[in-house]
């Protein structure tokens, strides 16, 4: 007869329970919500703030803060910053600080916001600053600086002109030309609003340089070939609600502005929009017509060279494909708008913003699958119809870095095509990157720093109770085991059985 081993099944359960409960009370670095009321927080006051911008490398911030208490009672100081935008986050560092006066309550704080390689921020980014002070008693107080910081090259004399829902920030350009551009773009704003369904956008910024050569060093890091060849006319930066442009051109300006509007239209979408739709909208909204895109396709693209939308989820990497991608995107999206109305496109984007996938939203609004309407459009260019897809488009084909929160480049393919018309296109060269570097601050990210604090002191009454229970449990297990009948081992049983048979 085999007797159950009581200790072998009970010890692990009780021991694990004891360990888990003990860890709850003795674990270090436990984060718990703060319980301090607003009345117990100290009042901080920023008495002065100065900024030194080393453009392309860092922003150095110096602030004098009245902490409202003797400096000797300060445990640590934290400096936080967040770029303005719809989905940006706070980052922080622990800066150096020193006394302003030996007998006063003011401290001098110095810290940097890195803006160089690995911490790219576009020109025009506006930073909010917050100072957080924790005293020796664990009480934390904070204050947001009333003075935000705008990241612009101080070597240039920047000027500003307001448009309809945006501000143009520029230098080295005649103001009359800027005002003429604004008049042209303002005339197109109603079309953007009607097509994208965005009627109350935030105020956008347009950072305009006098030339592409002057703007390129301020563009996001891309391939060296693209940088050296000046193939990009501008970059939209939806995360920061601005775009950077290297030419005074209303067409390019409207294209980039449309990217910002499109981002706002689907800001709640989990997947964003594919490049054919985003670039197609911007290409169409440059003029509000698909005519120029249609003409370019008919004059320079054979019907069998047209791309499938399944292969237009991101901007192509090959030069020859890019020259097809942009006009085709503009022509197809223009077809959707001109054939089915601006309001229908706005409804399609709204459904995506509500969480529907692109394919579901499209069929709901257009009452036909996407591939069927794609084939209707292809027939206009005498292209053979594409077979029905076996499965829906894999959303993973859309690069996460070209999604909702990543800059989308505008390729000045018109100029590039003219420059390369006398030579055979290089099929291995890259005119546009398949993805861009994610905008990531080097400083650690913060998760609700004002809502949590570290608790290091355990509750000794509860701890004593746990220890007592552990001791009692151990004694009980020990005495129970001694009372149990001893089991014969398999070896002794076998020997006994052998002797009996003998």
C-alpha positions in Angstrom: 0.0 0.0 0.0 1.3 3.4 -0.9 0.7 6.1 1.7 0.3 9.7 0.5 3.1 12.0 1.5 1.2 14.9 3.1 4.3 17.2 3.3 5.0 16.8 -0.4 1.7 18.3 -1.5 1.1 20.9 1.2 4.5 22.4 1.7 4.8 24.1 -1.8 1.4 25.6 -1.6 1.8 27.1 1.9 5.4 28.1 1.2 4.5 29.8 -2.0 1.6 31.6 -0.3 3.9 32.8 2.5 6.6 34.0 0.1 4.1 35.9 -2.1 2.5 37.6 0.8 5.9 38.5 2.3 7.0 39.9 -1.1 3.9 42.2 -1.1 5.0 43.8 2.1 8.8 43.6 1.8 9.3 44.2 -1.9 11.5 47.2 -2.6 10.5 50.0 -5.0 6.8 49.4 -4.7 4.9 52.0 -6.6 1.6 53.1 -5.0 -0.6 56.1 -5.8 0.1 59.2 -3.8 -2.3 60.0 -1.0 -1.0 63.5 -0.2 -3.6 66.2 -0.6 -3.2 69.4 -2.5 -3.0 71.3 0.7 0.2 69.6 1.7 2.1 70.4 -1.5 4.5 73.3 -1.4 4.2 76.2 -3.8 7.0 76.4 -6.4 7.7 79.5 -8.4 10.0 79.9 -11.4 11.6 83.3 -11.0 13.7 83.3 -14.2 14.4 81.1 -17.2 16.9 81.3 -20.0 17.5 79.2 -23.0 20.5 78.6 -25.2 19.9 76.7 -28.5 22.9 74.9 -30.0 21.0 74.0 -33.1 21.3 70.5 -34.3 22.7 69.3 -31.0 20.9 70.5 -27.8 18.8 73.0 -26.0 20.3 74.2 -22.7 17.8 75.4 -20.1 18.7 77.4 -17.0 15.9 78.1 -14.5 15.9 79.7 -11.0 13.1 78.2 -8.8 11.8 79.3 -5.5 11.1 76.0 -3.7 9.4 77.6 -0.8 11.5 75.7 1.8 15.1 75.5 2.9 17.2 74.0 0.3 18.7 71.7 2.9 15.3 69.8 3.0 15.4 68.9 -0.8 16.0 65.3 -1.6 16.0 65.5 -5.4 15.0 67.7 -8.4 13.6 66.4 -11.7 13.3 68.4 -14.9 10.6 67.2 -17.4 9.9 68.3 -20.9 7.3 67.4 -23.6 7.1 68.6 -27.2 3.7 70.0 -28.2 1.6 67.6 -30.2 -1.4 65.3 -30.2 0.3 62.2 -28.9 3.7 63.3 -27.4 5.0 62.2 -24.0 6.9 63.6 -21.1 10.6 62.8 -20.8 12.8 63.7 -17.8 16.3 64.0 -16.3 17.8 64.7 -12.9 19.7 67.9 -13.4 22.4 69.6 -11.4 21.1 72.3 -9.1 22.8 74.7 -6.7 22.0 77.4 -4.2 21.4 80.9 -5.5 21.9 82.4 -2.0 23.2 80.5 1.0 20.3 81.7 3.2 17.5 81.7 0.6 15.0 79.3 -0.9 16.0 79.6 -4.5 17.9 77.0 -6.5 19.6 77.2 -9.9 18.7 74.3 -12.2 20.5 73.5 -15.5 19.6 70.7 -17.9 19.7 69.9 -21.6 17.2 68.7 -24.2 19.2 66.7 -26.7 18.2 67.4 -30.4 21.1 65.8 -32.2 21.5 62.3 -33.8 19.3 59.8 -32.1 17.1 62.6 -30.6 15.9 64.4 -33.7 13.3 67.1 -33.3 12.1 69.2 -36.3 12.6 72.9 -36.3 9.6 74.7 -34.9 9.0 72.1 -32.2 7.6 73.7 -29.1 8.6 72.3 -25.7 6.8 72.6 -22.4 8.9 72.5 -19.2 8.0 71.2 -15.8 10.2 71.3 -12.6 9.5 68.7 -9.9 11.0 69.0 -6.4 10.9 66.2 -3.7 11.8 66.9 -0.1 13.4 64.6 2.5 9.9 63.7 3.7 9.0 62.3 0.3 6.6 65.1 -0.6 6.7 66.1 -4.2 5.7 69.5 -5.7 5.9 70.7 -9.3 5.3 73.6 -11.5 5.0 74.0 -15.3 6.9 76.9 -16.7 4.8 79.6 -18.2 7.4 80.1 -20.9 7.5 77.3 -23.6 10.6 76.8 -25.8 10.5 77.0 -29.6 13.3 75.1 -31.3 14.6 77.2 -34.2 18.1 78.0 -35.4 19.0 81.3 -33.7 21.4 82.1 -36.5 18.4 83.0 -38.7 16.1 86.0 -38.5 12.7 84.2 -38.3 9.5 86.0 -39.2 5.8 84.9 -38.9 2.6 85.3 -40.8 -0.7 83.8 -39.9 -2.9 81.9 -42.4 -6.2 80.2 -42.0 -5.5 77.7 -39.3 -1.7 77.7 -39.6 1.3 80.0 -39.1 4.2 80.4 -41.6 7.6 80.7 -39.9 10.3 81.7 -42.4 13.5 83.6 -43.1 15.3 84.8 -46.2 12.1 85.2 -48.2 10.3 88.4 -49.3 7.2 88.9 -47.1 5.1 89.7 -50.2 5.8 86.2 -51.6 4.8 84.7 -48.3 1.5 86.6 -48.2 0.8 85.6 -51.8 1.4 82.0 -50.9 -1.0 82.3 -47.9 -3.7 83.8 -50.1 -3.4 80.8 -52.5 -3.4 78.2 -49.7 -6.3 79.8 -47.8 -8.4 79.4 -50.9 -7.8 75.6 -50.8 -8.6 75.2 -47.1 -12.4 74.6 -47.6 -11.5 71.7 -50.0 -9.2 70.1 -47.4 -11.9 70.4 -44.7 -14.7 69.0 -46.9 -12.5 66.1 -48.2 -11.0 65.1 -44.9 -13.8 66.0 -42.6 -11.6 68.1 -40.3 -13.4 71.4 -39.7 -11.7 72.5 -36.4 -8.0 71.7 -36.7 -5.4 72.8 -34.2 -3.1 75.7 -35.3 -0.4 74.1 -37.5 3.1 75.4 -38.2 4.9 75.7 -41.5 8.7 76.1 -41.2 9.8 77.4 -44.6 13.4 77.7 -45.7 14.5 79.8 -48.7 15.7 76.7 -50.6 15.9 72.9 -50.4 19.6 73.1 -49.9 19.1 75.2 -46.8 16.3 73.0 -45.5 17.9 69.6 -46.0 20.2 69.7 -42.8 16.9 70.2 -40.8 15.1 67.2 -42.4 14.8 63.9 -40.5 17.8 61.5 -41.1 17.3 59.6 -44.3 19.5 57.8 -46.8 22.8 59.6 -47.7 21.9 59.4 -51.4 18.6 61.3 -50.8 20.4 63.9 -48.7 23.2 64.5 -51.1 20.8 64.7 -54.1 18.3 67.0 -52.4 15.5 64.8 -53.5 13.1 65.8 -50.8 11.2 69.1 -50.9 9.7 68.8 -47.4 8.6 66.6 -44.6 5.3 66.6 -42.7 5.7 66.0 -39.0 2.2 65.1 -37.8 3.3 64.3 -34.2 4.3 67.9 -33.7 1.6 69.4 -35.9 4.0 71.1 -38.3 5.9 70.6 -41.5 9.3 71.7 -42.8 9.5 72.9 -46.4 12.5 73.8 -48.6 10.8 76.0 -51.2 8.3 78.8 -51.5 5.7 76.8 -53.5 2.0 76.7 -52.8 1.6 73.2 -54.3 4.2 71.7 -52.0 2.9 73.7 -49.1 -0.7 72.4 -49.6 0.6 68.9 -50.0 2.3 69.0 -46.7 -0.6 70.7 -45.0 -2.9 68.0 -46.3 -0.7 65.4 -44.5 -1.3 67.2 -41.2 -5.1 67.4 -41.9 -5.1 63.7 -42.8 -3.4 62.8 -39.6 -6.0 64.7 -37.6 -8.8 62.9 -39.5 -7.6 59.5 -38.4 -5.9 60.4 -35.1 -7.8 57.7 -33.2 -7.1 54.9 -35.7 -4.9 52.1 -34.4 -3.3 51.4 -37.8 -3.2 54.8 -39.5 -3.6 54.9 -43.2 -1.5 53.3 -46.0 0.9 55.4 -48.0 -1.3 55.2 -51.2 -4.1 56.8 -49.4 -2.1 59.4 -47.4 0.1 60.5 -50.4 -2.9 60.2 -52.7 -4.9 62.6 -50.6 -2.1 65.1 -50.4 -1.3 64.8 -54.1 -5.0 65.3 -55.1 -5.5 68.2 -52.6 -2.5 70.1 -54.0 -5.0 71.5 -56.6 -8.3 69.7 -55.8 -8.1 67.8 -59.1 -6.8 64.5 -60.4 -6.0 66.0 -63.8 -2.3 66.4 -63.4 -1.8 62.9 -62.0 -3.9 61.4 -64.8 -1.9 63.2 -67.5 1.4 62.1 -66.0 0.3 58.4 -65.9 -1.0 58.5 -69.5 2.2 60.2 -70.8 4.9 58.2 -69.0 3.5 55.0 -67.5 2.4 52.0 -69.5 -0.8 50.1 -68.4 1.2 47.0 -67.4 3.5 49.2 -65.2 0.6 50.3 -62.9 1.1 49.1 -59.3 -1.3 47.1 -57.2 -2.6 48.9 -54.1 -1.4 45.9 -52.2 2.1 46.9 -53.1 1.5 50.6 -52.3 1.1 50.2 -48.5 4.5 52.1 -48.1 6.4 54.4 -50.4 8.6 52.3 -52.7 12.3 52.3 -52.5 13.1 52.0 -56.2 13.4 55.2 -58.2 11.4 53.9 -61.1 8.5 52.8 -58.8 8.5 56.2 -57.0 7.9 57.9 -60.3 4.8 55.7 -60.7 3.7 55.7 -57.1 2.9 59.4 -56.6 0.9 60.1 -59.7 -0.9 56.8 -59.4 -1.8 57.5 -55.8 -3.1 60.9 -56.7 -5.0 59.6 -59.7 -6.7 56.8 -57.8 -7.7 58.8 -54.7 -8.8 61.6 -57.1 -11.0 59.1 -58.8 -12.6 58.1 -55.5 -13.3 61.8 -54.6 -14.5 62.9 -58.0 -16.6 59.8 -58.7 -18.1 59.4 -55.3 -17.9 62.9 -53.7 -15.7 64.7 -51.1 -18.3 63.8 -48.4 -17.9 60.1 -49.1 -14.2 60.3 -48.6 -14.7 62.1 -45.4 -17.1 59.4 -44.2 -14.6 56.7 -45.1 -11.9 58.4 -43.0 -14.3 58.9 -40.2 -15.1 55.2 -40.1 -11.4 54.4 -39.9 -11.1 56.9 -37.1 -13.8 55.0 -35.3 -11.8 51.8 -35.3 -12.8 50.0 -38.5 -10.2 48.4 -40.7 -9.5 50.1 -44.0 -11.2 47.3 -46.0 -14.3 47.2 -43.7 -14.7 51.0 -43.7 -14.3 51.2 -47.5 -16.9 48.5 -48.2 -19.3 50.1 -45.7 -19.0 53.6 -47.2 -18.5 52.8 -50.9 -20.8 49.7 -51.0 -18.2 47.7 -53.0 -14.9 46.0 -52.0 -11.8 48.0 -52.6 -10.4 45.7 -55.2 -13.5 46.1 -57.4 -13.3 49.8 -57.5 -9.5 49.5 -58.0 -10.3 47.5 -61.2 -12.9 50.0 -62.3 -10.2 52.7 -62.1 -7.6 50.5 -63.9 -10.0 50.0 -66.8 -9.8 53.8 -67.4 -6.1 53.2 -68.2 -6.6 50.0 -70.2 -4.9 48.0 -67.6 -5.9 44.4 -67.0 -8.1 43.8 -63.9 -6.4 42.3 -60.9 -7.7 39.0 -59.4 -9.8 39.1 -56.2 -7.5 38.9 -53.2 -7.5 35.6 -51.4 -7.1 37.4 -48.1 -7.3 40.9 -46.9 -4.2 43.1 -47.0 -1.9 42.3 -44.1 -1.8 45.4 -42.0 1.8 44.5 -41.1 2.8 45.6 -44.6 2.3 49.2 -43.4 5.5 50.1 -41.7 5.0 51.2 -38.1 7.4 54.1 -38.8 5.2 55.4 -41.6 2.1 55.1 -39.6 0.3 57.6 -37.5 3.2 59.1 -35.6 6.0 59.2 -38.2 6.9 61.9 -40.6 6.0 61.2 -44.2 8.3 62.5 -46.9 7.3 64.4 -49.9 9.5 63.4 -52.8 10.0 66.2 -55.3 9.8 63.6 -58.1 8.9 66.1 -60.8 12.4 67.7 -60.4 14.0 64.4 -59.9 12.4 63.0 -63.1 13.6 66.0 -65.1 17.1 65.7 -63.8 17.3 62.0 -64.7 15.5 62.1 -68.0 18.8 62.2 -69.9 20.1 59.1 -68.2 18.9 55.5 -67.6 17.3 55.2 -64.2 19.4 53.4 -61.7 17.3 50.5 -60.5 19.4 50.0 -57.4 19.5 53.6 -56.1 17.1 54.7 -53.5 15.0 57.8 -53.9 12.8 57.4 -50.9 13.3 55.3 -47.8 11.0 52.5 -47.0 10.8 53.8 -43.5 12.2 56.6 -41.4 13.8 56.7 -38.0 11.4 56.8 -35.1 11.4 60.1 -33.2 12.7 59.0 -29.8 14.1 61.2 -27.1 17.3 59.9 -25.5 16.1 60.7 -22.0 14.0 58.0 -20.3 10.3 58.2 -20.8 7.9 59.0 -17.9 4.7 57.4 -16.9 2.5 59.7 -14.9 5.2 61.0 -12.7 2.8 63.1 -10.6 0.6 60.1 -9.8 3.0 57.7 -8.2 5.7 57.6 -5.5 8.1 55.0 -4.1 7.2 53.3 -0.9 10.1 51.7 0.9 8.9 51.3 4.5 6.9 48.0 5.2 4.0 47.7 7.6 5.8 46.0 10.5 2.6 44.9 12.3 1.4 42.9 9.2 5.0 41.7 8.7 5.2 40.3 12.3 1.9 38.5 11.8 3.2 36.9 8.6 6.4 35.8 10.3 4.4 34.3 13.2 2.1 32.4 10.8 5.2 31.1 9.0 6.8 29.8 12.2 3.5 28.1 13.3 3.1 26.5 9.9 6.7 25.2 10.0 6.2 23.7 13.5 2.9 22.1 12.4 4.5 20.5 9.3 7.5 19.2 11.3 5.3 17.5 14.0 2.9 16.2 11.4 5.7 14.5 9.5 7.1 12.9 12.6 3.7 11.3 13.4 3.3 9.8 9.9 4.1 6.0 9.5 7.4 5.3 7.8 7.1 4.0 4.3 9.1 1.0 3.2 11.4 1.8 0.3 11.0 0.1 -3.0 14.3 -1.7 -2.5 13.4 -3.2 0.9 10.0 -4.3 -0.4 11.6 -6.0 -3.3 14.1 -7.8 -1.0 11.4 -8.9 1.3 9.3 -10.3 -1.6 12.3 -12.2 -2.9 13.0 -13.8 0.5 9.3 -14.8 0.8 9.4 -16.6 -2.6 12.7 -18.3 -1.6 
